[in-house]
Each structure stands twice: as C-alpha cells, then as structure tokens.
Amino acid sequence: MKYAIGALSTALVLALSAPVMADESLQQRAAAIFNPIPDEPPVIKGNVLTPEKVELGKMLFFEPRLSSSHLISCNTCHNVGMGGHDYLPVSIGHGWQKGPRNAPTVFNAVFNAAQFWDGRAADLAEQAKGPVQAGVEMSSTPERVVATLNSMPEYVERFKESFPGEADPVTFDNMAVAIEAFEATLITPNSPFDRFITGDLDALSSEEKEGLSLFMDRGCAACHAGTNFGGENYYPFGLVKRPGADILPPGDKGRFMVSGTATDEYVFRAAPLRNIELTAPYFHSGAIWELEEAVAVMGTAQLGTELSDADVGAITAFLRTLTGEIPRVEYPLLPVSTSDTPKPVDMIEY
C-alpha cells in the first residue's frame, strides 16, 4: 500500500510541476527573442541626457510656436496623453491638410533602429526636424525657428544651460537634439509581459501565454522582435497576399520613396507593438480600428494563413500585455512671446 501511495504522490508532484515547467520553457523562449523595456532611458550616442536638456526638450515638444501658425506642436500628433499619437487615421497639419500616413507613437520610439514608416530618419533628432519643415505639418523653416527661440530670453538661457561651451547654442540642430533628449525619456517599462520574461511566471494569464506561444510559433516574431517588438527592419506589406487599396493605398510605395529601389515598393518598417492597444487605428494607412482585425489582416497578408477566431483572440490578449507604465508628463509653462517673436501665419488664406 505504501508503494502505491508513494507512486501516487510522485504522479501528483509531476502533474503539478508540468505547468510550471511549461511556463519556464515559454519564458526562456521569449526572453531569447524579446528584451524588456528598461527602467531608465538608454544611452544615446552623441546626446547626453542632462536634466537641463531634457526639460528644454519637453518645452520644445509642447511649443506650438515652432510651427508657422503657432498652433501645432510635436504633441499635436504625438499626444503623450493619448498613447503618444493622435488617434486619427492620418494627422491634420498646417491649413488643415491631411498627412500621408498614420502618426507612430512617440512612446519607446528611442528603441527603433530608424524613424518614420519608411525609416528615412536615422534617429529622433533627425526625425524632429522633418515635421517642423514639412508644409503639410508645421510649415516652418530653420531660420524662423531660430528667430522665434532667440526672441524669448528664457529659451536663450535654457539653450546656454543645455549646451554649455557653445558660442551660439540656439540652433535648429540643437532644438532637435533637445527634443530627442526628452523623447528618449518617454519609455513604458514594467508591462505584464516584461514582468513575465524577467521571472514572474504568473504575470500572464493562460490565454495570454497561449497568445505569446502562437505569436512566436506562427511567425509574428520574425518581424516583431527585440525591445520594441518591431521598429528594426523593413518588410513588404503583403508578403504573401497584398491587402486591398483601403489598407494599402497604391499611391504610397513606402520605402521605395526613400531608396528608389524597385524591391522596396510597398516595403515599410515593421510597426513597433509596444502599447499597441493604445494606438489605434493601425497600419501606415490608419485603415483598421480594431486590434483583432489588424491581427487577422496580418495573418493573411504576412503569414499566408487564416487565423481562427480563438487564435486571433489569444494573440490579441497577449498583445495587450505589452502595455507598460505610461510616463506622467506635466505640461510645461512656456515663455511669453515678445515683440521680436515672428507673428503667426494664417493657416487658411481668405
């Protein structure tokens, strides 16, 4: 009898330990593919994140006078109170013009290998210069920006503090570097997924673990890996089956518009998936509003498979575990314009 009891006890121990072993195996597989968001901003080559520079960058991020209309700031399209984007299919810019693509989130953008959907900006500083000068966005010029900043003594002093030792620190380049410094702090650590891959096996539910397993096994992780679950490489949209024109507008040929290489037609940077539940609508066209539908589209277009409703539900449940701790950003008090500050330009000609 005692042998039977002993065998039963052993079987019970094995049965109870099997789920833990499976979770540990899943955790180890995931940790080999993905990286957690760190608690502190990463080191940026050539840009030391001093408190003075970060604070200046925050002010500039919210500064609408960088636009010729005095209405549009970086935060207009990358709203830190709404997932780091503007919750529109495409952004609205100068003269109420519609932009060509959906605005990516600014949260965790520092972990992307390049910026914009086509990767035309190597880093956040280069990216910051683009919208300021784009006629469809902020419609300003480097000269106007420098004149605007120089017209307000507080900005002049803050640039001196942020870029010590420079004879003329108020420059267009330094504006962009300061914005980069602030944006580098907009990271979202400690998501349930991050807690899971760093050792908390109970951070995900059974359905979420199933979704993680499917995400890796079905091939999603081939494009969406690393720290930001994407943002590192470029892939054709419609690798297996090209979506319709409502999702993939024929006039936007993606990275081809940067490289001029025929094989780059309809190639885009793999979208980062961190905080994805906060950043609808989806894709560069902003055509899809529901995350479940976006997952199903990716299954067909990129994987060549019709995902079942159960699989879509599990993968979607997992993707929601990528939502981390959103940084709390206090709106800065901006300097008052002076008589030397360039006056706003009308957005609409009458």
Legacy VTK file of the C-alpha trace (Angstrom):
# vtk DataFile Version 3.0
C-alpha trace
ASCII
DATASET POLYDATA
POINTS 350 float
0.000 0.000 0.000
2.802 2.401 0.899
4.324 1.883 -2.539
1.011 2.767 -4.174
0.749 5.912 -2.064
4.327 6.799 -2.948
3.662 6.328 -6.657
0.512 8.410 -6.395
2.424 11.193 -4.636
5.103 11.170 -7.323
2.486 11.337 -10.063
0.771 14.212 -8.301
4.038 16.146 -7.969
4.802 15.615 -11.646
1.310 16.700 -12.650
1.560 19.868 -10.579
5.055 20.714 -11.811
4.291 20.205 -15.507
2.548 23.609 -15.977
5.412 25.356 -14.177
7.941 23.643 -16.412
5.936 24.622 -19.481
5.774 28.241 -18.304
9.504 28.269 -17.652
10.167 26.933 -21.131
7.896 29.588 -22.660
9.579 32.299 -20.596
13.029 31.175 -21.727
11.980 31.086 -25.388
10.506 34.580 -25.161
13.495 36.003 -23.296
15.748 34.814 -26.129
13.736 36.812 -28.706
12.481 39.890 -26.861
14.009 42.403 -24.451
12.205 44.149 -21.594
11.842 47.920 -21.605
14.461 49.216 -19.148
13.563 51.400 -16.182
15.891 54.172 -17.373
16.311 55.758 -20.834
19.056 54.201 -22.952
22.340 55.938 -23.681
22.133 57.963 -26.899
25.331 58.349 -28.866
26.332 61.999 -29.016
23.492 63.198 -26.797
24.000 63.209 -23.028
20.605 63.382 -21.286
21.168 66.139 -18.734
18.177 67.375 -16.697
18.517 70.826 -18.309
18.436 69.423 -21.828
15.530 67.079 -21.121
13.485 69.933 -19.629
14.248 72.168 -22.613
13.296 69.331 -24.935
9.989 68.924 -23.126
9.219 72.611 -23.548
10.058 72.436 -27.254
7.975 69.274 -27.667
4.935 71.238 -26.452
5.934 74.504 -28.160
3.353 75.428 -30.862
5.377 78.458 -31.975
7.805 76.100 -33.696
5.036 75.972 -36.309
4.377 78.968 -38.520
0.743 79.062 -37.374
1.600 78.955 -33.629
-0.970 76.162 -33.385
0.840 72.868 -33.994
3.425 71.281 -31.702
5.085 67.866 -31.640
2.473 66.878 -29.059
-0.337 67.661 -31.512
0.360 64.491 -33.478
2.218 62.569 -30.753
-0.035 63.291 -27.803
1.529 61.941 -24.608
-1.911 61.858 -23.017
-3.288 59.524 -25.713
-0.763 56.747 -26.207
1.826 59.037 -27.796
-0.152 59.574 -31.004
-3.230 61.490 -32.166
-5.865 58.747 -32.530
-6.500 59.690 -36.178
-6.058 57.658 -39.380
-3.695 60.377 -40.616
-2.641 63.562 -38.861
-4.024 67.034 -39.561
-1.410 69.713 -40.183
-0.972 73.262 -41.455
-4.019 74.597 -43.266
-5.992 71.574 -42.035
-4.159 69.432 -44.561
-4.185 65.685 -44.094
-0.821 63.981 -43.760
0.023 60.955 -45.902
0.419 58.388 -43.095
-0.674 57.425 -39.614
1.393 59.075 -36.862
3.518 56.488 -34.998
3.605 56.631 -31.211
6.426 58.576 -29.588
6.499 56.150 -26.642
9.561 53.880 -26.832
10.491 55.364 -30.220
14.048 55.656 -28.907
14.372 51.875 -29.314
13.594 51.954 -33.050
16.503 51.471 -35.452
15.165 54.370 -37.540
12.198 56.729 -37.521
9.127 57.149 -39.764
7.326 54.322 -41.531
9.946 54.337 -44.284
12.953 54.779 -41.987
14.101 57.990 -43.631
15.343 59.484 -40.339
18.232 57.738 -38.625
17.333 58.912 -35.131
14.897 61.007 -33.109
16.896 64.211 -33.590
16.756 63.885 -37.363
13.092 62.975 -37.151
12.304 66.101 -35.121
13.486 68.342 -37.953
11.165 66.849 -40.561
7.672 67.798 -39.331
8.796 71.320 -38.418
9.720 71.996 -42.056
7.041 69.937 -43.809
4.441 72.144 -45.486
1.703 69.651 -44.648
2.658 69.605 -40.953
4.185 72.610 -39.115
5.183 74.538 -42.246
8.109 76.441 -40.757
11.802 76.902 -41.589
15.035 76.578 -39.591
15.547 80.331 -39.829
12.087 81.104 -38.454
12.529 78.587 -35.632
15.862 80.102 -34.568
14.423 83.630 -34.725
11.458 82.514 -32.622
13.626 80.913 -29.948
16.068 83.817 -29.855
13.183 86.243 -29.355
12.449 84.828 -25.878
15.176 85.346 -23.226
14.174 82.265 -21.247
14.795 79.993 -24.234
18.161 81.647 -24.891
19.204 80.995 -21.292
17.944 77.415 -21.331
19.873 76.659 -24.535
23.038 78.026 -22.893
22.483 75.743 -19.899
21.723 72.726 -22.076
24.621 73.195 -24.487
27.387 74.718 -22.350
30.532 75.928 -24.041
28.877 76.640 -27.396
29.287 80.182 -28.687
25.835 80.170 -30.306
23.753 77.380 -28.733
20.368 78.446 -30.159
20.435 76.457 -33.392
17.990 74.342 -35.349
20.168 71.274 -34.779
20.255 71.847 -31.017
16.478 72.242 -30.991
16.220 68.756 -32.475
18.814 67.299 -30.092
16.915 68.679 -27.090
13.636 67.214 -28.336
15.402 63.881 -28.817
16.622 64.036 -25.206
13.073 64.493 -23.930
11.564 61.866 -26.209
14.183 59.360 -25.029
12.586 59.559 -21.568
9.170 58.535 -22.911
9.567 54.842 -22.206
6.995 52.441 -20.766
8.610 49.752 -18.580
7.088 47.105 -16.331
4.415 45.731 -18.640
2.932 42.347 -17.690
4.994 40.809 -20.494
8.187 42.410 -19.183
7.477 41.037 -15.722
6.935 37.595 -17.260
10.216 37.397 -19.160
12.128 38.718 -16.151
10.877 35.907 -13.933
7.270 36.432 -12.812
5.595 33.397 -14.363
2.199 34.480 -13.016
2.282 37.871 -14.770
0.374 36.451 -17.758
-2.895 34.543 -17.825
-3.242 31.175 -19.529
-4.822 32.813 -22.591
-2.070 35.417 -22.757
0.603 32.720 -22.546
-1.141 30.842 -25.337
-1.114 34.052 -27.380
2.606 34.523 -26.749
3.266 30.964 -27.871
1.211 31.497 -31.033
2.946 34.833 -31.680
6.279 33.034 -31.769
5.178 29.781 -33.400
3.141 31.325 -36.222
5.994 33.613 -37.285
4.885 37.014 -35.960
8.147 37.340 -34.031
10.167 37.095 -37.241
9.338 40.774 -37.884
8.217 41.967 -34.448
11.063 41.180 -32.049
13.661 42.993 -29.953
12.912 45.579 -27.295
10.115 47.357 -29.151
8.525 44.324 -30.837
9.377 45.861 -34.224
10.878 49.094 -35.457
14.106 47.402 -36.519
13.716 46.135 -40.088
11.647 46.605 -43.255
9.274 44.171 -44.902
6.801 44.144 -47.797
3.241 44.786 -46.666
1.520 41.878 -48.308
4.426 39.461 -48.138
2.087 36.594 -49.029
-1.167 38.302 -50.024
-1.391 42.039 -50.683
-4.260 43.777 -48.837
-6.813 45.863 -50.692
-6.372 49.526 -51.570
-8.290 50.591 -48.459
-5.461 49.201 -46.287
-2.552 49.532 -48.737
-3.112 52.714 -50.793
-1.452 52.192 -54.203
-0.037 55.721 -54.247
2.133 55.171 -51.160
5.025 52.915 -52.162
6.718 53.040 -48.780
10.489 52.766 -48.571
10.767 52.978 -52.368
10.152 56.714 -51.984
13.381 56.906 -49.943
15.644 54.391 -51.656
14.366 54.451 -55.238
14.971 50.688 -55.331
12.258 48.700 -57.091
12.334 45.914 -54.498
11.418 48.485 -51.840
7.968 49.131 -53.328
5.307 48.757 -50.616
8.026 47.977 -48.063
7.549 49.531 -44.616
9.234 49.366 -41.235
7.701 46.669 -39.056
5.448 48.582 -36.688
6.534 48.528 -33.021
3.882 46.725 -30.986
4.551 48.109 -27.528
1.350 49.695 -26.100
-0.402 48.642 -29.313
-3.823 48.608 -27.644
-3.440 52.393 -27.116
-2.518 53.319 -30.692
-5.494 52.576 -32.950
-6.079 52.984 -35.840
-3.499 50.619 -37.261
-1.069 50.332 -40.175
0.595 53.197 -42.036
-2.757 53.995 -43.624
-4.646 54.064 -40.323
-7.320 51.985 -42.010
-8.110 49.469 -39.255
-9.550 50.471 -35.886
-9.880 47.115 -34.097
-6.786 45.280 -32.881
-8.393 41.889 -33.525
-8.998 42.837 -37.149
-5.413 44.062 -37.509
-4.133 40.707 -36.224
-6.336 38.843 -38.693
-5.141 41.025 -41.574
-1.510 40.376 -40.662
-2.187 36.638 -40.587
-3.475 36.717 -44.137
-1.113 39.314 -45.605
2.154 38.387 -43.921
1.789 34.768 -42.809
-0.484 33.463 -45.539
-2.909 31.877 -43.109
-6.457 32.418 -41.936
-6.113 32.626 -38.183
-9.014 31.118 -36.260
-11.115 33.333 -34.016
-9.584 31.594 -30.991
-6.049 32.249 -32.233
-6.838 35.875 -33.011
-8.321 36.272 -29.538
-5.314 34.728 -27.830
-2.760 36.742 -29.821
-4.706 39.931 -29.180
-4.871 39.145 -25.462
-1.098 38.703 -25.472
-0.516 41.967 -27.351
-2.397 43.835 -24.643
0.204 42.621 -22.130
2.725 44.840 -23.932
1.172 47.945 -22.379
3.635 49.299 -19.844
3.667 52.099 -17.303
2.831 55.284 -19.213
5.020 58.237 -18.167
3.236 61.108 -16.466
4.238 64.331 -18.203
3.415 67.689 -16.658
2.577 70.327 -19.258
5.359 72.934 -19.149
4.904 76.665 -18.652
6.209 78.208 -21.869
7.879 81.648 -22.212
5.765 84.622 -23.253
6.216 85.907 -26.803
7.976 89.248 -27.243
7.752 91.985 -29.850
10.556 90.198 -31.718
8.739 86.871 -31.929
7.624 86.166 -35.519
3.871 86.583 -35.797
1.688 83.580 -36.656
0.932 82.806 -40.273
-2.718 82.231 -41.183
-3.427 78.583 -41.803
-6.102 79.444 -44.364
-5.895 82.176 -46.966
-9.096 84.134 -47.334
LINES 1 351
350 0 1 2 3 4 5 6 7 8 9 10 11 12 13 14 15 16 17 18 19 20 21 22 23 24 25 26 27 28 29 30 31 32 33 34 35 36 37 38 39 40 41 42 43 44 45 46 47 48 49 50 51 52 53 54 55 56 57 58 59 60 61 62 63 64 65 66 67 68 69 70 71 72 73 74 75 76 77 78 79 80 81 82 83 84 85 86 87 88 89 90 91 92 93 94 95 96 97 98 99 100 101 102 103 104 105 106 107 108 109 110 111 112 113 114 115 116 117 118 119 120 121 122 123 124 125 126 127 128 129 130 131 132 133 134 135 136 137 138 139 140 141 142 143 144 145 146 147 148 149 150 151 152 153 154 155 156 157 158 159 160 161 162 163 164 165 166 167 168 169 170 171 172 173 174 175 176 177 178 179 180 181 182 183 184 185 186 187 188 189 190 191 192 193 194 195 196 197 198 199 200 201 202 203 204 205 206 207 208 209 210 211 212 213 214 215 216 217 218 219 220 221 222 223 224 225 226 227 228 229 230 231 232 233 234 235 236 237 238 239 240 241 242 243 244 245 246 247 248 249 250 251 252 253 254 255 256 257 258 259 260 261 262 263 264 265 266 267 268 269 270 271 272 273 274 275 276 277 278 279 280 281 282 283 284 285 286 287 288 289 290 291 292 293 294 295 296 297 298 299 300 301 302 303 304 305 306 307 308 309 310 311 312 313 314 315 316 317 318 319 320 321 322 323 324 325 326 327 328 329 330 331 332 333 334 335 336 337 338 339 340 341 342 343 344 345 346 347 348 349
